[in-house]
Amino acid sequence: MHILAASSFDTGLFFQQIENGITLGAIYALVALGYTMVYGIIELINFAHGDVFMWSTIVTLSVAQALHIDHVLGGFALVGTLLLLLIVGILTSGGLNVLIERVAYRPLRRAPRLIPLISAIGVSFILENVAQLWKTANVIAYPVFFPTNAITIGSLTITYLDIFIFVLAVALMVGLNVFTNRTKMGRAMRATAQDPEAAALMGVNINQTISLTFLIGGALAGAAGVVYSMYASSVYFLSGFQLGLIAFTAAVLGGIGNIQGAVLGGFLIGIIEALATQYVPNGLAWSQGVAFAILILILIFRPSGLLGQQVPDKV
């Protein structure tokens, strides 16, 4: 077992892991937003959300294969390919999430809370099994078409793909924040989250607002699925289960139901995992365990999460 001595601490390696964690955390944050938005509106943990994310990866893979995208692109070809895959991924996951809400959750909205939860788990299994039948149980390579160039600052290497992922994630998060705070539909979403009965009395269409929430959450997961496939260079029918669990953890860490908390939790989990991978013995195997251990410690002292607030249960 090798333990890094304090005198041999590599600053460049430390900042490289921070950069890796920020990139991975941006993906976690996008998926975590879907969890926290749905919970904030109807207090449902959408356990199918990770598999909604996964479906954007396998559908965009099929599109890339159909278009024979199997080499590095540049210029307008790269921009056009990115836009196409992002649009396909967003439409796939957004539309699928709306369909799930309409078929599996809306009829059970007034049922005891355990019933919709079981429905969510059932939908998750269905999505995974259909994906397995379509793409097999094997890990499939995702085509590498994004340039592998990088910016080097000392011993720190930042790839253009990492920059793209971070910029895209931040842009989507800022856009979501503007939408929820500056638009009529955004105000309707916040009103529904606070008091659905009072919002309905004020003329808010509750069903439409909830469907919009699922659409936006799924769209963010779809965008995350596209960039994650490019980042990992692979597609797997169970990838949504593992990443969805981590993203859910990020949402809880930041404060479930809090949009800013989901973003904070996503970046924190990503950075913790990256640092644990480097500095904990056998870190790759223990990185997620370390992240969950820190989550437990934080929740012991702050049960509502870092930015969450204790609120009375809705009736």
N, C-alpha and C positions, 0 to 999 in steps of 0.2 A: 504494500500500500504506500503510495507516494503522496506526501503532504507538502504543499508548496510553502517554503520558508518565507518569512516576512521579508528577509533581506533580498530574496530573489523575485519579489513581486513584479510582474510584468504589467506596466501601466497600459501599454498598447494593447495587450491581450484583454485586459479588463474592459477598455472602451470598445474593443471589437465585440465582446459579448453583450455590452449594453446596446450596441447598434443592432446586433442580431435579435435581442430581446424586444427592442422597439418595433422592428419589422414584424415579428411574430405577434407582438401585442396588438398591433394595428389590426391584424386579421381577427384575433380574439375579440377585440372591441366591437368590430362590425357585427359579429355573430351575437355577442352579448347584448347588443342593443335590441335585437329582436326578442330575446327572452324578457328583458326588463320592460319593454313597451307593452307587450301582451299582458304581463303580470300587473303592470300599473293600471291597465284598463279593466281587466276582468278577473284579476287575481288567479290566473291559471298558469301553471308551469307547463309550457308547451314542449313536452319531451320529444316531439317529432321535429323540432326546429333544426337540430343538428343534421337530420336526414334530409330536410329541405335544402340545407346547405350542400349536402353530398350530391343531390340530384343536379344541381347546377354544374358540378364538376363532370358528371358523366355525360350530360347533354352537350356541354361545350366541347368535351372530348370527341363526341360523335360528329359535331360540326367541323372540328378541326380535321378529323380523319376524312370526312367527306370532301373537304376542300383541299386535301393533300398538303396540309400545312405541316411540313416535317423538316424545315430548315430555318436558319436565322433570317429574319426579315429586317428591312430598314426603310426609312422614309415613309411615304404615304402607304405602302403596303403594311408596315407595322402598325401605323395609326389606324388604318381601316380594319385590320384584323383585331386589334384590341377593342375598338368600338363595337364590332360585330359580336365578339365573344361576350363582352360585358352586357350588351343589350340582350343577347340570348340567355345568359345566366340570370340576369335580373328578371326578365319576363318569366323564365321557367320557375324560379324559386318564389317570386312574388305571386304568380298565378296559382302555383301549387298550394301556397300557404292560405290564400283566399278560399280555394276549394276545400281544403281541410277544415277551415273554420266553418264554412257553410254546411258541410256534410257531417262532420264528426263532433263539433263543439257547440254550434248554435242550438241544436235540438236539446242539448243537455245543460243549457245555461242555468236553469233553475233547479237542476238536480243537486243532490249532495255533492260536496266538492270532490270526494273520492271518485265519483263516477266519471267526470270529464278527465281526471288524471289517468284512469285506466284506459279511457278512450285514446288519450294522447300516446300512451305506451303502445297500444294496439296499432295505431297509425304508423308509429315508428317502425315496428316489426314489418308491417306491410310494405313500406317504402324500401326497407333494406332487402327484403326477399325479392321484390320485383327487380330491384337494381342488380341483385346477384344473378337472377335468371337471365337478365339482359347482358350484363358485362362479365359474367362468371365471378368466382370467388378469388380470382387472382389479382395481384397488384398490376395495374396497366401503366405503362410509361406515358406520360403526357408530353406532347411534342415541345421541344425547346426552340422557340422562334424569337424570343426576346434577346437582344444583344447581350453578351456576357461581359461587356466592358465594365470597368469600375474606376472610381476615383480613389486615389491613394493619398492619404495624409499621414506621413510617417509610416508607422506599421499598421495604421487603420485602413481597411479596405471597405469601401461602400459601393456596392454594385448599382447600376442604373435601375435594375429591377427592384431593389430595396427602396430606392428613392421613389419610384413610381408607386409602389404599394403604399408607402407612407403618405405621399401627397394625395393619392386617391382616397385613402381612408379618412384623412383629415378633411378633405373637401366634402365628402359625404356626411361626415359628422357635423361640420359647420352648416351644411345645407339642411340637415335634419333639425338642428337647433333653431335656425332661422324659420323653418317651416312651422315648428311647434309653437314658437313665440310670436310670430308676426302675421300668420295667416288665419283666416276664419276657421278653416278645418283644423288647424293646429290648436286653436282655442277650444274648439269643440272636443278634441281629444283630451285636453287637459281638464275640461269641465266634466267629461264622462268619467275620467279616472278619479276625480274628486267626489262626485256624487251623481251617479247615472240617472237616478229618479228626478233630481232637480234639473239636470241637463235636459232630460226629455220634456219636462214641463216648460222649459225655455225654448223649445222648438228644435232641439238637436235630434237628428236621426241616429239613434243609438246603433242600430244594425249597420248602417252605412259607416259610421265612425269606427266601429270595431273591425269591419272588413278592411277599411283603409289602414288601420293599425297593423293588421296581419299582412297587408300588401307591402307596406313600407318595411316592416321587419323582415319579410321574405326577400324583398329586393336587396336590402343590405347584405343578407346572408348570401344571395346570389352573386353579388359583386365580390364578396369575400371568397366564395368558392372558386371563382375564376382566377384571382390572384394567388390563392393558396395552391391551386393546381400548377401554376407557373413556378411558384416558389419551391414546392416539393417535387416537381417534375414527375408526379405519379397520381393515379386515381385508384381508389379502393372503395368497395361498397360499404365498408364499415368505418370509413374515415370520419363521417359525420357523427358517429356515436362518440368517439374519443374526443374530437375537437369540440363537439357540442357540450360534452360534460365539462371540459375546461372553460368554455365560454360561459356556461351557466355558473360555474364557480366564480368567474370574474364578475358576473352580474351580482352575485350574492356578496362578494367581497366589497364591491363599491356601494352596495345598498340596492337590493332588488326593487325595481320600480323607479329608480332614479337614473335618468339618461346620462348625466355627467358621471355618476358613480360607475355605470357600466363601462364608460370609456376609461376612467381611471383604473378600474379593476382589470380591464383587458391589458393595458400597458404594464401594470404591476406584475400580473401573472407571467407575461411574456419575459420581462426582465428577470424575475426571480428564477424562472426555468432556465434561462440562458446562463445566468451566473452559477446556478446549482450544477448545471451540466459541466461547467469548467472547473469549479472549485470544490465540489463534493466528490469524495472517492467513488468511483463507478457512477459518476454524475448523470450519465445519460439514462440509466435505469432508475435513478432516484430523484430526478428533477421534478417530476410531477408530484411525487410524495412530499418533497420539501415544500412545494407550492401549497398543497393541501394542509400540511402541518401549520404553515404560517396563517392560512385562512382560519383554521380552528382556533389558533391563539388570538387572532384579531376578534373573532366572533365571541370568544369567551368574555372579552372586555368591552366589546361593542357589538351586541347581538344584531343590531340593525344594519351593520356594515359601515364603511368609512364615511359615506355621505348620506346614508339612509336616516330616516327619522321614525321614531316609534309613533304609530298612528293606530287609532281604534279600528277593529275589524268592521267591514261594511256589513250591513244587514240587508 
